[in-house]
């Protein structure tokens, strides 16, 4: 509008009609194809009025202005339509990812028996909501059992492996009284899954899953763990952070043993309001701009004050992780915080 007014008051020797293309360009950056087309039509009409006012009706300049404005306008409208399609497809992908997350990574209840539970998941891919990291919980006759794991690789194959292991855990967790027996059963399940996958995937033999099995018996006096190549949990107690390394872990599932005796069980005494932080290596191996790893022992001083609230703790950990990495994650991150609390 401003260019039109100026073009009508300046001397006729000054031709400003071609500058009216700025209007649809500006609209295209901010709005839809429909609004861009409307702005282009008005700009074209205003440009012709300005050219006629400048005495260019019978000159070669006026057709050049018209063709140039029309060509640019068509390009802008086409670009807007393509952008709208991409946004729509991205929205559909997000919706599918969210639906997949709820199917594969079922939301965990905030309270299981005398435990308060919080979870968080951050995928490295911006459009993804779930990937190769996994977690689940089961209330069994032997207590509350959890698993957290990390599948080798990314993409659909990793999602397939994660879904297979989670399905196996949800069934086997109720059938085996001891964690080493459960670990051996999961190893059998992973091997069967890999064998089936080998019919269509030549590299299936290289698949494996790091996993940590956790058990809280009904009395809540101890926490038991079996690690299959997975990072050890952290214990937050009295505003101190301890890494529970325990005995040597077994190899990852898919590469481990079918003998329950090959799995070492670790036991830790629990006190009221202890918090155990389970995580995948996307947290421990996150890097900053200079390539420095996210050092849990050192960074923990930034978030141990949230010990009383598992959900607040995970928010603090993720905020600190974002600061460390500058918002760029190279791997998925799954977190589970479990607090031992007296029964209400």
C-alpha positions in Angstrom: 0.0 0.0 0.0 2.8 2.4 0.8 4.6 1.8 -2.4 1.3 2.4 -4.3 0.8 5.7 -2.6 4.4 6.8 -3.3 4.2 5.7 -6.9 1.1 7.9 -7.5 2.7 11.0 -6.1 6.2 10.9 -7.4 7.0 12.3 -10.9 5.8 10.1 -13.8 9.4 9.7 -14.9 10.0 7.6 -11.7 8.5 4.1 -12.2 7.9 2.2 -8.9 5.3 -0.3 -10.1 7.8 -3.2 -10.2 8.5 -2.7 -6.5 5.0 -3.8 -5.6 6.2 -7.4 -5.8 7.5 -6.8 -2.3 3.9 -7.3 -1.0 3.4 -10.9 -2.0 6.9 -11.8 -1.0 6.3 -10.5 2.5 2.9 -12.2 2.7 4.5 -15.5 1.5 7.0 -15.5 4.4 4.2 -15.1 7.0 1.0 -16.6 5.6 -0.6 -19.2 3.4 -0.8 -19.7 -0.4 -4.3 -18.3 -0.5 -3.3 -15.0 1.2 -0.1 -14.9 -1.0 -2.2 -15.2 -4.1 -4.6 -12.5 -3.0 -1.7 -10.1 -2.3 -0.1 -11.0 -5.7 -3.3 -10.2 -7.5 -3.7 -6.8 -5.8 0.0 -6.0 -6.4 -0.4 -6.8 -10.1 -3.5 -4.6 -10.4 -1.7 -1.8 -8.5 1.4 -2.1 -10.7 -0.7 -1.8 -13.9 -2.5 1.3 -12.5 0.9 2.9 -11.6 2.3 2.1 -15.1 -0.8 3.6 -16.8 -0.5 6.7 -14.6 3.2 6.9 -15.7 2.2 6.8 -19.4 3.5 3.3 -20.0 0.3 1.8 -21.4 1.6 1.5 -25.0 5.3 0.9 -24.1 7.2 -2.3 -23.8 7.9 -1.7 -20.1 4.3 -2.4 -18.9 4.1 -6.0 -20.3 7.6 -6.7 -18.8 6.4 -5.5 -15.4 3.2 -7.6 -15.7 5.0 -10.8 -16.8 7.7 -10.4 -14.1 5.1 -9.9 -11.4 3.0 -12.8 -12.6 6.0 -15.2 -12.8 7.2 -14.3 -9.3 3.7 -14.5 -7.9 3.2 -18.0 -9.4 6.5 -19.1 -7.9 5.6 -17.7 -4.5 2.2 -19.4 -4.4 3.7 -22.7 -5.5 6.3 -22.4 -2.7 3.7 -21.7 -0.1 1.6 -24.7 -1.2 4.7 -26.9 -1.0 5.5 -25.6 2.5 1.9 -26.2 3.6 2.2 -29.8 2.4 5.4 -30.3 4.2 3.9 -28.9 7.4 0.9 -31.2 7.1 3.0 -34.2 6.5 5.2 -33.3 9.5 2.2 -33.0 11.6 1.0 -36.4 10.5 4.4 -37.9 11.2 4.3 -36.4 14.7 0.9 -37.8 15.3 2.0 -41.3 14.1 5.1 -41.1 16.3 3.1 -40.1 19.3 0.7 -43.0 18.7 3.6 -45.4 18.2 5.1 -44.2 21.5 2.0 -45.0 23.4 1.8 -48.5 21.9 5.5 -49.3 22.3 6.4 -47.2 25.4 3.3 -47.4 27.4 3.0 -44.6 30.0 4.0 -45.8 33.4 1.8 -45.0 36.4 3.1 -42.4 38.7 2.8 -44.7 41.6 3.3 -48.5 41.7 2.9 -50.0 45.2 5.1 -47.9 47.5 7.1 -46.4 44.6 6.8 -43.1 42.9 7.8 -43.3 39.2 8.6 -40.7 36.6 9.7 -41.1 33.0 11.1 -39.0 30.2 12.1 -39.6 26.6 13.9 -37.4 24.2 14.5 -38.6 20.7 17.5 -37.4 18.7 15.4 -37.0 15.6 13.3 -33.9 15.7 10.2 -35.5 14.2 10.5 -38.7 16.2 8.8 -39.5 19.5 10.3 -42.9 20.0 13.4 -44.8 18.8 15.7 -47.5 20.1 15.6 -46.7 23.8 13.0 -48.5 25.9 11.5 -48.8 29.4 8.6 -50.7 31.0 7.3 -51.7 34.4 5.3 -54.7 35.7 3.6 -55.4 39.0 4.4 -59.0 39.6 4.0 -61.6 42.5 7.7 -61.0 43.1 7.5 -57.2 43.4 7.6 -54.3 41.0 10.0 -55.0 38.1 11.3 -52.5 35.6 13.5 -52.7 32.5 15.4 -49.9 30.7 17.4 -50.6 27.6 19.0 -49.4 24.5 18.8 -51.1 21.1 21.8 -51.1 18.8 21.1 -48.9 15.8 18.3 -46.5 14.9 15.2 -46.2 12.8 12.5 -48.8 12.2 14.8 -51.8 12.8 15.6 -50.4 16.3 12.0 -49.8 17.0 11.1 -53.4 15.9 13.8 -54.8 18.3 12.6 -52.5 21.2 9.0 -53.6 20.7 10.0 -57.3 20.6 12.0 -57.0 23.9 9.2 -55.0 25.7 6.6 -57.6 24.7 8.9 -60.4 26.0 9.5 -58.5 29.3 5.8 -57.8 30.0 5.1 -61.5 29.7 8.2 -63.1 31.2 8.4 -60.7 34.2 5.4 -62.6 35.7 6.8 -66.0 35.1 10.2 -66.1 36.7 10.9 -65.7 40.4 14.5 -64.5 40.2 16.0 -61.7 38.1 18.8 -64.0 36.6 16.0 -66.4 35.4 14.2 -63.4 33.9 17.4 -62.2 32.1 18.0 -65.7 30.6 14.3 -65.8 29.4 14.8 -62.4 27.7 18.0 -63.6 26.1 16.0 -66.5 24.6 13.3 -64.1 23.3 15.9 -61.8 21.7 17.6 -64.7 20.0 14.3 -65.9 18.6 13.5 -62.5 17.4 16.9 -62.1 15.7 16.6 -65.5 14.1 13.3 -64.5 12.6 14.7 -61.2 11.5 17.6 -62.9 9.7 15.3 -64.1 7.0 14.9 -60.5 5.7 18.0 -58.8 7.3 21.4 -60.0 6.5 22.9 -58.1 9.4 20.4 -59.4 12.0 23.1 -61.4 13.7 24.7 -58.0 14.8 21.6 -56.9 16.7 21.8 -56.6 20.5 20.2 -54.7 23.3 21.8 -53.4 26.5 19.3 -53.7 29.3 19.1 -53.2 33.1 16.5 -55.2 35.0 15.4 -53.8 38.3 13.2 -55.3 41.1 11.7 -53.8 44.2 10.2 -56.5 46.4 6.9 -55.9 48.0 8.4 -54.8 51.3 10.5 -52.1 49.6 13.5 -52.9 51.7 16.0 -53.5 48.9 16.4 -52.9 45.2 17.8 -55.8 43.0 19.4 -55.3 39.6 20.8 -57.4 36.8 22.8 -55.5 34.1 23.2 -56.8 30.6 25.8 -54.3 29.3 23.8 -51.3 30.5 25.0 -48.2 32.4 24.5 -48.6 36.2 21.8 -46.7 38.0 22.4 -43.7 40.2 21.3 -43.5 43.8 20.3 -40.1 45.2 20.2 -40.2 49.0 20.5 -37.3 51.4 21.5 -35.0 48.5 24.4 -37.2 47.6 24.8 -39.1 44.3 26.3 -42.5 44.1 26.9 -44.7 41.0 25.8 -48.3 41.8 28.3 -50.1 39.7 28.0 -53.5 41.4 29.3 -56.7 40.0 30.5 -57.1 36.4 27.6 -56.9 34.0 26.6 -59.6 31.6 26.9 -59.0 27.8 24.0 -57.3 26.1 20.9 -59.3 25.3 21.4 -61.1 22.0 25.0 -61.8 22.9 24.6 -63.1 26.5 24.1 -66.6 28.0 21.1 -68.8 28.3 22.3 -70.0 31.7 20.8 -67.9 34.6 24.0 -68.5 36.5 25.8 -66.2 34.1 23.9 -63.2 35.4 25.1 -61.4 38.5 22.5 -59.9 40.7 23.2 -56.8 42.8 21.3 -55.8 45.9 21.1 -52.3 47.4 19.3 -51.5 50.7 16.6 -48.9 50.2 15.8 -46.1 52.6 12.6 -44.0 52.5 12.7 -41.3 49.8 15.7 -42.7 48.1 15.6 -42.0 44.3 17.1 -44.3 41.8 17.8 -42.8 38.4 17.8 -45.2 35.4 19.1 -43.9 32.1 20.4 -44.9 28.7 23.8 -44.0 27.3 22.3 -41.1 25.4 22.7 -39.2 28.7 26.1 -40.3 29.7 27.5 -39.9 26.2 26.0 -36.6 25.3 28.6 -34.1 24.2 29.0 -30.3 24.3 30.3 -28.1 21.5 33.9 -29.0 22.4 33.2 -32.7 22.4 33.2 -33.1 26.2 30.9 -35.8 27.6 28.1 -35.1 30.1 29.8 -36.2 33.3 27.1 -37.5 35.6 29.2 -37.4 38.7 30.0 -33.7 38.2 26.7 -32.6 36.6 24.7 -34.2 39.3 25.4 -31.3 41.6 23.1 -29.2 39.4 20.1 -31.4 39.9 20.4 -33.4 43.1 18.3 -30.8 45.0 15.2 -32.2 43.3 15.5 -35.5 45.1 12.1 -35.1 46.7 10.1 -35.1 43.4 11.0 -37.6 40.7 9.2 -35.6 37.9 11.0 -32.4 39.0 14.2 -34.3 39.0 13.8 -35.5 35.4 12.9 -32.0 34.3 16.1 -30.7 35.9 18.2 -33.4 34.4 16.8 -32.7 30.9 17.2 -28.9 31.3 20.8 -29.4 32.4 21.4 -31.8 29.4 20.1 -29.2 27.0 22.4 -26.6 28.4 25.3 -29.0 28.1 24.6 -30.0 24.5 23.3 -26.7 23.3 20.0 -28.4 22.4 21.6 -30.9 20.0 21.2 -34.6 20.9 23.2 -37.2 18.9 21.4 -40.1 20.5 18.0 -40.9 22.1 17.7 -40.4 25.9 15.4 -42.4 28.1 15.1 -41.7 31.9 13.2 -43.4 34.7 13.3 -42.1 38.2 12.0 -44.3 41.0 11.5 -43.0 44.5 11.1 -45.3 47.5 8.3 -43.7 49.6 6.3 -45.0 52.6 2.9 -46.3 51.7 0.3 -43.4 51.9 
